[in-house]
Amino acid sequence: MNRSTLPASAFEVPAEWNFDTVNHHNQPIILIRFEYSAELNTRVRSLQGARWSRTLQSWYLRDIPANRQLLGIQLPMAGKEVLSQIHPVNQEALQRFIETL
């Protein structure tokens, strides 16, 4: 099946779309939910990698940084970004915990 795809810069996310992140078949995915509309169905089908889940009754994409960026979903914090979010009161306790490992 040959689908035309839109470049990320040309794609505008419809306001009617809602997103949830879940695991499906042990893989992280982004659910794309909306009230049925032929136009919105066509839009979601234009996304590269978009698939329909019969069990979840929803469209979905793999939960990867490129898809999050395309849909305007914030990337999860990881690595040192997370450490900068720890309150200063707890940083000392975290450091002691790390040293005991």
C-alpha positions as CSV (number, residue, x, y, z in Angstrom):
1,M,0.0,0.0,0.0
2,N,1.6,3.3,-1.1
3,R,0.6,6.2,1.1
4,S,1.7,9.8,0.5
5,T,3.3,11.3,3.5
6,L,3.7,14.9,4.5
7,P,7.0,16.4,5.6
8,A,7.1,17.2,9.4
9,S,7.3,20.9,8.8
10,A,4.1,20.9,6.7
11,F,2.0,19.0,9.1
12,E,-0.5,20.8,11.4
13,V,-1.9,18.8,14.2
14,P,-5.8,19.0,14.2
15,A,-7.2,20.5,17.5
16,E,-9.6,17.5,17.7
17,W,-6.8,15.0,18.2
18,N,-6.0,13.9,21.8
19,F,-2.9,11.9,22.6
20,D,-2.1,9.2,25.2
21,T,1.1,7.3,25.7
22,V,0.7,3.6,26.5
23,N,2.4,0.2,25.9
24,H,0.8,-2.0,23.2
25,H,2.3,-5.4,22.6
26,N,5.2,-4.5,24.9
27,Q,6.0,-1.4,22.7
28,P,5.6,2.3,23.7
29,I,3.1,4.0,21.4
30,I,1.3,7.3,21.1
31,L,-2.5,6.8,20.7
32,I,-4.2,9.4,18.5
33,R,-7.9,9.7,19.5
34,F,-10.7,11.7,18.0
35,E,-14.4,11.6,17.2
36,Y,-14.8,9.8,13.8
37,S,-14.4,12.1,10.8
38,A,-13.5,11.1,7.3
39,E,-11.2,14.1,7.0
40,L,-9.4,13.4,10.3
41,N,-9.0,9.8,9.3
42,T,-7.4,10.9,6.0
43,R,-5.1,13.2,8.0
44,V,-3.9,10.5,10.4
45,R,-3.4,8.0,7.5
46,S,-1.0,10.5,5.9
47,L,1.3,10.1,8.9
48,Q,4.2,7.7,8.1
49,G,3.9,4.7,10.4
50,A,0.3,5.4,11.5
51,R,-1.5,2.2,12.3
52,W,-5.0,1.2,13.5
53,S,-5.3,-0.9,16.6
54,R,-8.5,-3.0,16.6
55,T,-8.0,-3.9,20.3
56,L,-7.5,-0.3,21.4
57,Q,-10.0,1.2,18.8
58,S,-7.5,3.9,18.1
59,W,-4.8,5.1,15.7
60,Y,-1.3,5.0,16.9
61,L,2.4,5.8,16.2
62,R,5.5,4.4,17.7
63,D,6.6,6.5,20.7
64,I,9.9,7.9,19.4
65,P,11.3,11.4,19.5
66,A,10.5,12.2,15.9
67,N,6.8,11.3,16.3
68,R,6.6,13.3,19.6
69,Q,8.1,16.3,17.8
70,L,5.7,15.9,14.8
71,L,2.7,15.8,17.2
72,G,4.0,18.6,19.5
73,I,4.3,16.2,22.5
74,Q,7.0,17.1,25.0
75,L,9.9,14.6,25.2
76,P,10.2,12.8,28.5
77,M,13.1,14.0,30.7
78,A,16.0,11.7,30.8
79,G,19.6,11.7,32.1
80,K,21.0,14.8,33.7
81,E,17.8,16.8,32.9
82,V,16.0,14.7,35.6
83,L,18.7,15.4,38.2
84,S,18.4,19.2,37.7
85,Q,14.7,18.8,38.7
86,I,15.4,17.3,42.1
87,H,14.8,19.8,44.9
88,P,18.0,21.0,46.5
89,V,16.9,19.6,49.9
90,N,16.9,16.1,48.3
91,Q,20.0,16.3,46.2
92,E,22.3,15.6,49.2
93,A,20.3,12.4,50.1
94,L,20.4,11.3,46.5
95,Q,24.2,11.8,46.4
96,R,24.6,9.7,49.6
97,F,22.4,7.0,48.0
98,I,24.5,6.9,44.8
99,E,27.7,6.6,46.9
100,T,26.3,3.6,48.7
101,L,25.6,1.7,45.5
